[in-house]
């Protein structure tokens, strides 16, 4: 039976009126206690997390201990911790959201033996606050009363220790109840955890910092800033109306002189103040910062200032500037801080050289505010080395990193037996993956995918692992990236750079030499040395037979001609063979319904001064698909392996089928061009998209694939124990099981998968599983967190691209700048305009056919547009603009139009790209730009077409392979019709002059 209580608050308004506020508070006879000793688990409803039974006592920290020693309470060695609701609410109200979220994450983390007890909703634990009792005393009394109840609830079978920093509470409650002990936190560590040195050092550091703050507080009395009033005085003053509560808002343009207290709560509703309170000058601000919840005292009216008066140092200055002062507004000073804005600070660390130069006893932590208006602060600590993650490996010229003998004995060494190389974008530093392919002695092929062994350096539950789990992914923005791992790992020891030894986790398949069918697969830890660090364009040139690109490959520069030629032939054979294997793997997925989707990806090209030089859409190359298919193959096989070993706690990635109604726009748009799109399955959709190709306009197929991509639901990580096996399928890739294994440097999901794979290998070998694996419930919660972070990363990347697109066009005159005029394709019809895609810059946006004045677009005989009075009439696949003079112009789906690109600025929102149709005819690209761009596009389409014909020929033929000849054994080349020979044969076709096809 619920008990209803009422909390009555009598608040005095600014004008002395009394305001009575009543809050309902319901008490329950039982709430979840989360203890295995609970005599009535059904009544308490102890679902979910329980305290471990392997403890000698329970620990209940006081509210002050939770606030000051939360970092120590996070130590996994401390078990049986019960956080009272009263203490958690004190952290939320007094330490801000960042500290409170840290506490919430600790409670949700299944690896920490700690629970939350809702003492303020339990009938026998709840204590009302007495008249005149301070908030701190009531909180301590409530927590002690709940501790006593908890001890008796467990039938006096488990001692309870309440730790507090209140000496009066220790004296009062220390021996009041048998079985419930009240001691200081320092004494608790000394008595029960004498060997936990890190906790003792951190505790000493916190106590020393507190003493320093107390000394500084005493020394500051009588100086420039007055002492803040006690919390009890502030609360009483706010109730009486003497002080006003609000949030301090610093004017970033006049940070030294002007701030405002934004009224909050009853202070704003029941006072006659019609504006915020002006805080003039740093002294009146009294050490409060932007975002603090403060109590302010109004100054007499004759001291009130106007805003413009506050801007100058004197009245004469204002008069000289020609500005008339505004009306005086309420002006006050800060007398106390009710809640600090802790979220505005981030802790950064000095360099190791700086720490060593300062000495052990003089180590400092640099606290850098997120808000640039707040000055940096250095805090003394003896934990600088621990906080700097001293377990990080070192790789310096003086102390280079080397492969350890223990790892050499346990890993398969591929450094002398395999040609390993990477293919990545230019400038890539975090090289996750490398590839290898070779011919075995039995004539079969061996394909290898070698992934950076991040888990060797990132131990479970270490500082690095905790931070990486929190970040979950690397954020790639247009001009920079924010790494998930420290740079010593992401850009050095875990990055599979060329010419250096690195640890890897490898998947190697033995393939049939002709059909490329998998004979066997091997998983394990390896040591590799990547021979080449190629970029995509160079690999594509080698695949196409353009060997002059080796001048841009550093590994070839210092070789003599004979060695260069031999290594070049070896590399070209490997890239060609990888491409052949990738085509076969792709064809196999295509037969199962794999989709080739289209996304707009734009690369921002910066000059040496980091200014935007150009926006370049990503050019599709066949080598992109080659690398992607090898990674998909590895992810698929690893997914099958970890699911077979851990069917209820494996991390996989699912892509559910989209809802059919989301395809309606795609079907209608395709119908406008005479194509039919069958969306009943991924296979029928893929076949329909392949057929929906307009030879005269390849942009049509790109747009249709883009619409199909937008109709898809997002792929998500999940735990295999949380859904049925038929829901594992990946719709877009046409695979029954899929995961992410190939990018552990930039994705935490891959780190989890690596640990699962290594545990599966140990399980196959009947060895002890060293990896700390997540349970299904823990993994499900982790997947939810990673999915959220991935969505945030995608959103940030999209916003970054849009920002740089605006920056690229912002300083250009759209009327005269040639690059602001471009060709656009209409891909959707709206009631007042159309949606346009600009292939040159990868921009999608709205182009209005009716402006705010009610005028509609009209095109004259020269096809130039202008605004005229008229109306719009929308049809299914077109929209018609008709002027009052009777002139009309119709825009159809997939029409090419000339678009002017400009930037629309806003005072309240971010800048946006503005598109304006200036002609209903396609934009004629200048000769130089056409000759620079289109051959690459045509070449890519040609490669795709030839590749498709080769795949069809290979699938149609079932011919026995002749004995490998001596030339193949020596040069690793086939004597049949290869892709290179086919390209050579059609080289003389009408590809040399493409200007006639574009009417130039």
Beta strands, then each sheet from edge to edge (+ up, - down):
strand 1: 3-12
strand 2: 18-27
strand 3: 57-61
strand 4: 81-84
strand 5: 114-117
strand 6: 159-164
strand 7: 180-184
strand 8: 243-250
strand 9: 258-263
strand 10: 277-280
strand 11: 293-298
strand 12: 331-339
strand 13: 345-349
strand 14: 364-369
strand 15: 377-380
strand 16: 412-413
strand 17: 420-424
strand 18: 433-439
strand 19: 445-452
strand 20: 475-476
strand 21: 481-482
strand 22: 501-511
strand 23: 518-529
strand 24: 532-535
strand 25: 602-606
strand 26: 612-617
strand 27: 651-654
strand 28: 716-719
strand 29: 821-829
strand 30: 833-838
strand 31: 843-848
strand 32: 855-859
strand 33: 865-874
strand 34: 878-883
strand 35: 888-892
strand 36: 896-904
strand 37: 912-919
sheet 1: 1+ 2-
sheet 2: 3+ 6+ 7+
sheet 3: 4+ 5+
sheet 4: 8+ 9- 10+ 12+ 11- 8+
sheet 5: 13+ 14- 15+
sheet 6: 16+ 23+ 22- 19+ 18- 17+ 24+
sheet 7: 20+ 21-
sheet 8: 25+ 26-
sheet 9: 27+ 28-
sheet 10: 31+ 30- 29+ 36- 37+
sheet 11: 32+ 33- 34+ 35-
end
